[in-house]
């Protein structure tokens, strides 16, 4: 009789069958894994550029960094082409350039695609390419095209007020564009910030000349000479524009996995060993769905790459991947007073949660944390991030807070009580 632990060991042994490790996707997750595995891995990427740090694209758009600065270390083995099909029976990846790449272990790190909203007039019948004047903001090519188009005095409309939309609007304003930011939700960065913090971000952008509209749905676009020259809002108001940026979120790229018969929900479903429904195939990064979550953030992508690298190189001692508690941190630059932002966990409280808040309008700082029972479950800091290290440690540890009968105000002090 085979025990469950023996069966798991057999499955792990199957996943480590002889043959090369092939990684599909040269984003943060794929490049990190390839760097950890060295010459034991072949990295396949379809972008015309060498692997780069996608997190820094807004700095390139703002002109603070050149494209060469965000390049990642060159992988030991790199094949620039597009994978078009996975033959699991033959354990071969078929590529657009005609090559057939055999694998012993296959890793899907195919990332995510930008969400393109169903705007009236965006696509002509049968057309799959964005029209002139319209840009997604996901790849280095997107970033370079935007940089070339964003000239001082041009009119730009950014559709989407999440993290990416806010960063894009700020970067374009810094290049001298007249920017309108249209957010369908009731506040900016609603996934990361509570209403008070969101309002401070709005004021910061407005102070930089960005025109911010919340609860504002974009209905369609107008064209002239093959280019989009106007954006129509749901209330009928029309914005003239030279440049339209779609920053409406991302969707995991699962086409290859789905066509190969792997289990796909929102993302490619993986277990705690980051295995898909085929034990010879793993998935990491934005395309992977672990424990029902598809965060599409840099920190989980890097953690998953590190966890899988450990599992492939030292399977007996590797720890299962248990998820990532990721902290969002960014700076909205300004010549007089940049706005530093950090957010983690759940920014909005439930009815029985305790909320601790410190705000200083004079200094332009704001700090709030959400405590549920004896646990820190979320927080937002703007303007002064001195306490973020201690807060992040307390949140990541997920341990009971000291209970002395008093509100844990030490969480909001500069040193977190240390």
N, C-alpha and C positions, 0 to 999 in steps of 0.2 A: 504494500500500500504506500502511495506517495503522499507525504505531508504537504500542507500548504506552503511551508517555507521551502521544501525541496522543489515544488512546482514553480515557485517564484524564482529560485536559483536557476532552474532549467530555462525559464523564459529569459532571464538575464543572459544566460550563456548563448541562447539563440540570437539575441540582439547583438552580441559581440562576435558573431560569426566572422571567420576570416574574410578579408576583403577591405577595400579602401573605405574611408569615411568621406562621404560627399555631402557638402553643405550647399543648399540652394538658397541664395539670397545674401547679398553683401552689405546689408545694413548693419546697425549696431550689434544685434544679436549674432548674426552670421559671422561678421568680421571678428568679434570677440572670441567666439568658439574656435574659429580657424587659427587665431593667434595662440590660443591655449593649447591646441593640438599640434601646431607646427606642421612639419612636412607630412604628418600622418593624415592630414585632411586636404581635400581639394575644394576650394571655394568657387562657386559659380555665381556670377553677378551679371545682370543685364544692362545696368546703366553704363553710359560711355565713359564715366569717370571712375577712378580708383575709389575704393571704399572711403567714406567720409563720415564725420560726426553730424548726424542730422539735427541734433539738439542745437547746434550753433548756426543754423541757417538764418535765423533772424538777425544775428550779428553780421552775417555777410550782406543781407538785404539792407541793413542800416549803414553799411559801409565801414563798420568798425573792424571787420576782419576780411582778409582776402580768401578766396576759395582754397588756396594752397595751405592756409593755416589750419583748416578743419580736416585735412586729410588724416586718415588713420594709418597706422603702420602697415606696410605692404605685406600681404599674406605670403607664406612660403610658396604656395601653389594656387594660382588664380586663373580661371578660365572665363573670359568675358563673352558670354552668349546668353540666350534665353532658353530656359528649360520649357519644353512644350508638352512633354508627357512622361509619366512614370509607369514603367512596366514592372509591376511588383513580382510577377511570376518569374521573369528573367533577371530581376534585380538590376535594371538598367534605366538610366535617365536619357531620354531622347531630347536633343537640343535643336534649336533653330538653325544652327550652322551645319547640321547634318551629322554631328558627332553623336556617338553612343557611349555614355559614361557608365561603366559598371560600378556597383556599390556593394559593400558588405553591410554598412550602416548608412542610412540616408537621414539627413536632418533637414527639415523644412524650416527655413527662416525667411519666408517670402514676404513678411511685413504686411502693410496695409495700403489700400488705395484711398485717395481723398473722396469724400462723399460729394457728389455733384447734385445739387438740389434740382427738382423738376421745374425749372423756370420756363415759362412760356417764351418761345423764340430763341432759346439757348442753342438748340441743335436744329439744323436744317434736316429735312427728311433724308434718312439714310446716312447722315453725317455722324461720325463718332469723335471727331476732333473738336476741341474748344475753338470758337471763332476768335478772330483777331480782337485784341483788347481785353480778353478774359483769361485769367490765370488761376490755376490751382496753386497751392503752396505746400508742396510735399517733397520735391526732389531738388537737387542742386541746379538742374536745368531750369526748373520753375523759378528758382531764386535768381539765377543769372538773367533770365528773361524779364523778370520784374524789375531788377536793378537797372537794366538798360532802358526800360520803359518809364521808370519813375523819375521824371525830370522836374526841376523846380517849377512850381506854378501849375502842374497838371492836376486834373481832377480825378480823384480815386474814390471808389466805393468798395468797402470791405464788407462782405456778406458773412456774418457770423461773429459773435462776440465772446467766444470761448477763449481759452489760453492762446491759441494760435492766431485768432482774429485780432485780439488785443495787441499781441506782439507785432503782427503785420502792420496794423494801423499806426502804432508808434514808430516803427521803422520807416514807413512811407512818409509820415509827417516830418521825421528827421531829415528826409531827403528833399523837403520843401514842397511836397504835394499837399493839396487841399483835400483832406480825407473826411469822408462820411462813413461812419461805422454803423451798420444796421444789424441789430440783434433781435431775433424773434422772441426770445425769452424776456423775463421781466428785469433781468440784471446781467451785468457782465460777469464772465467766469463763474457761472452759477454752480459748476461742479466742484470748484475749489473754495469759493469765498462765501461768507455769510453776507446778508444784505448791507450791513454797515461797511464792511471792507470793500464790497463791490462798488458802493457809492464813492468811496475814496479813490478807487481806480478810475472811476468815471470822471471825477473832478480833475484828476491828474491829466488824463487825456484831453479833457476840454481845455485845460490851461495851456496845453501844447498846440491848440488850434484844431483838434479833432472834433468833428460834429458827431455826437453819439445819440443814436435813437434806439431805445429798447421797446419791447412789445411792438416790433416793427417787422412785418413780414414782407419779403420781396416776392413779387408775383411774376415778373417777367422782365425781359430785356428788349431793347429796340436796336435795330441795326441801320447802318448807313455805309454803303460801299464795302460790304462784307465784314465790317467791324461793329462791335457793340459800342454804341455811343450814348445809351441811356439805360437807366434801371427804373422799372416801374414798381412802386410800392402797392400794397394791398388796398390802401385807401385811395388809390388813383394818382397820387403825387408822383411826378417823374423827376428823377435826378439825372442831369446831364453828366456824362463821365467820359474820361479818356482811358481809364484803367479800372477794371473790375476784378477783385480778388475773391475767390471762393474759399472760405475758411470754415467749412461746415462739418468738420469732424472727419474721421477716417473709418474705413470698414476693412476687416481682415481679408487678406488675399487667400482664398481657399480653393480657387478653381482647380489647381493641379491635384490637391488632396481629394477633392470631391470626385473628380474624374477618375482617380485611381481607386475609388471605392473605400476610402478611409472614412471614419466617423467624423462628421462635420456638423456642428450646430451653428452658433455665431462664429466660432473659430474652429480650428482643428483640435479635436478633443484629445487631451493628454492626461496621463496619470501622474502620480508623484515622482515617477522616474522619467517624466517627460516623454513617455512612449505614446504613440498613437495606437489605434486598434490593430496595427501591424507592428509586432515587437521589433522588427528591423528598421522601423521608421520612427523618428522622433520629430517633435516640433517645438520651437522656441520663439520668443519675441511676440510681435504684434499679431501674428497669424494664429497663435496658440491659445486655446481655451483650457484653463486649469481650474478645477473646482468651480466651474460655472462662471468664471470671470475672464474677461478679455480686456485688460487694462489699457493696452496700446500706449505704454509709457516706457521711457528709457530705463528706469531703474529695474523693473521686473524683467525686461529683456536681457539686461546684463547679468542679473542674478541667475536667470535660467541658463544662460550660456555658461556661466561658471559652474553651476550645478551639473549640467550635462557633461562638461569637460571632465569634471571629477569622476563622474559615473563611468565615462568611457576609458579613462586612463587608470583609475584605481577603483574598480567596481566593488570590491569587498569592503572598502572603507568609506564609500561615498554616502552622504546623507540624502534622504528623500527631499525633494523640493516642497517646501511647505507654504509657498506664497511669499509675496514681498509687500512690506509696508512702505510705500513710496511717498517721499516728501516732494512737493512742488516748490521750486525756488527760482525766482527770476528777478531781474532788475529792469525797470523801465527808466532808461537814462534821461537826464535833463541837465542842462548846463548849470542851473542854479541848485536844484535839489532832486537827485534821482530818487525813484520810489522803489525800495526793496520790498519784496513780497515773499513770504513763505507760508505754505498751507499743507496740512496733513489730516488724514482721517476724515471724520464727518464734521463739516463746519456748522451744520444746522442741528440744534438740539431736538430731542424728543420731549414730550410734555413733562416727564419726570426727571429730566437731566438737570444738573447744575451748570450754570454758565458764569464764568469769571471773566471780567472785562476791564481793561485799563485803556483809556484813550487820553491823548494829550494833543488838543487842537493846535496849540502854539508850536509844538515841535513836529506836528504832523505824524504822530505815531499812534498805532492802534494794535492792541494785543487782546486776544480772546481765546479761551479754551473751554471745551465741553467735557464735563466729568459725568460718567454714567455709573452710579453705584460707587465703587472704589477704584474705577479705572478711568484713565485719561483716554478719550476716544477721538478727539479732534482738536484742531486749533488753527488760528490764522494770526499772522504777524505782518504788519506793514510799517515801514519807516525805520524801525529799530529791530534788528534781528539778533540782538545780543543773547536773548534767552532761547534761541531756536535749538541750539545744540542739546541743552538739558531737556527741553520739551520733547525733542525727537527721541532721545534716549528713553525717556519715561514712557512714551507712546510705543516705541518698538519693543520694549521689554514686556509690555502688557502685564505688569505686576500690580498688586494692590498698592494704592497710595497710602502714605501714613495717615492713620486715623487718630487725631488728637482732639476731635470735636470741633475744630475750627476750619473755616474754608481754606483750602490749600493755596493761599495767595502766593506762596513761594514759587509756584509754577510760572508766575508772570514777572518775577524779578529778573534782573539782568543776568544773574549767574545761575538761575534755576535752583538756588538754595545751596550751591556748592561753594 
